Amino acid sequence: MSDDYKLDTLAVRAGIERSQFGEHSEALYLTSSFVFKSAAQAAARFGNQEPGNIYSRFTNPTVTVFEKRLAALEGAECCVATASGMSAILSCVMGLLKSGDHVLCSAGVFGATVQLLGTIMKRFGIETTFVSGTSIANWQGAVTPKTRMFYLETPSNPLTEVYDIAALREVASKAGALLVVDNCFCSPALQQPLALGADVVIHSATKYLDGQGRVLGGAVLGKRDVIYEGVLGFLRTAGPTLSAFNAWIILKGLETLGIRMQAQSASALELARWLEKQPVIERVYYPGLPSHPQHALAMRQQKSGGGIVSFDVKGGREAAWRIVDNTRLLSITANLGDTKTTITHPASTTHGRITPEARAAAGIGDGLLRVAVGLEALEDIKADLARGMR
Ligand SMILES: Cc1ncc(COP(=O)(O)O)c(C=O)c1O
């Protein structure tokens, strides 16, 4: 499909390969393996002399459509789909690093990412230093001769810290390290990290790409040599591959990505402005607000502020939980990126398993709440939050 098409067109149509039946909607290929015409053809496929599907742990036509579509949206040469966002991060690290390597990771990342890099990968000889704050000098100062990867989310979960991708690219390149960006909060509809200088993009497709809270999925995107030779080698052998069914669901989600992101971002901005005026709210974290420390950078890197607003409630955990417990419409759940608005208390849920020190370093206090704004009427969302504030 032509690269000249706009994102909304690519989101609906990129990657489609019709079968002999000429189906209009993408076909769902529920099959674990593929048959060969002969023993010679089987040998040729396994020996890489003939292209084609072999086994769904390696490739599956429905998953391939998803990979091609997401690659088109991110402007990536190549994409491999994974079973979840966490398996995308795992495949990236296992495929691209080795024992003895060092990772620089921003302290403000999703709790499971902290666990994976800081605890699990450490057992296999990969050390991670968590860098606090968005200052480039902090990253520069933490580089060691063994640093091979910079890892960050921008905006970060849950504090919406925004990192300067182009500036970090310079530092990472000098260090001989890959710059990996988790683009979960923005999705390609609002930000394309590869165009800004990232080497690799990570996705939890569970979030905005599906967009309706139905299935788990993930993806790793970048240049062909990095993804095919590095990540895919690990993935097809170790097996955290995306299922064809989940790929099909997420493909359907991608079709509405642009309009969802636009609508959810617009509501989130309004909600953030309203929250700033509420006396019980101490601080609002939203990149679209002029009060956000990296507002100018966010407006350069992103099309808009995104759908997630976090805020500190005066009175700490008790006051924050009162707001959560008084909601009737919002879903008290850890997921985000759904059409249904969700509310989360990160310190006791998504970031509850990391150490109190790591939480403090990341700036996640007991009064912090994260709202991922959905597609309900904004007035109803405000009214639901206002009840607990009273
Ligand atoms: C920023 C970010 N990255 C990665 C993940 C992990 O994704 P998954 O739950 O699909 O494994 C999450 C999950 O919340 C997330 O918020």
The ligand as an SDF file (V2000), in Angstrom:
LIG
                    3D

 16 16  0  0  0  0  0  0  0  0999 V2000
    3.3320    1.6930   29.4990 C   0  0  0  0  0  0  0  0  0  0  0  0
    3.0750    0.2290   29.5480 C   0  0  0  0  0  0  0  0  0  0  0  0
    3.9240   -0.6170   28.9280 N   0  0  0  0  0  0  0  0  0  0  0  0
    3.7430   -1.9520   28.9660 C   0  0  0  0  0  0  0  0  0  0  0  0
    2.6670   -2.5160   29.6090 C   0  0  0  0  0  0  0  0  0  0  0  0
    2.5110   -3.9990   29.6320 C   0  0  0  0  0  0  0  0  0  0  0  0
    1.5340   -4.3910   28.7300 O   0  0  0  0  0  0  0  0  0  0  0  0
    0.6910   -5.7590   28.8640 P   0  0  0  0  0  0  0  0  0  0  0  0
   -0.2060   -5.6080   30.0390 O   0  0  0  0  0  0  0  0  0  0  0  0
    0.0030   -5.8520   27.5480 O   0  0  0  0  0  0  0  0  0  0  0  0
    1.6730   -6.8560   29.0680 O   0  0  0  0  0  0  0  0  0  0  0  0
    1.7410   -1.6810   30.2580 C   0  0  0  0  0  0  0  0  0  0  0  0
    0.5810   -2.2600   30.9540 C   0  0  0  0  0  0  0  0  0  0  0  0
   -0.1530   -1.5780   31.6450 O   0  0  0  0  0  0  0  0  0  0  0  0
    1.9510   -0.2740   30.2290 C   0  0  0  0  0  0  0  0  0  0  0  0
    1.1090    0.5780   30.8300 O   0  0  0  0  0  0  0  0  0  0  0  0
  1  2  1  0
  2  3  1  0
  2 15  2  0
  3  4  2  0
  4  5  1  0
  5  6  1  0
  5 12  2  0
  6  7  1  0
  7  8  1  0
  8  9  2  0
  8 10  1  0
  8 11  1  0
 12 13  1  0
 12 15  1  0
 13 14  2  0
 15 16  1  0
M  END
$$$$
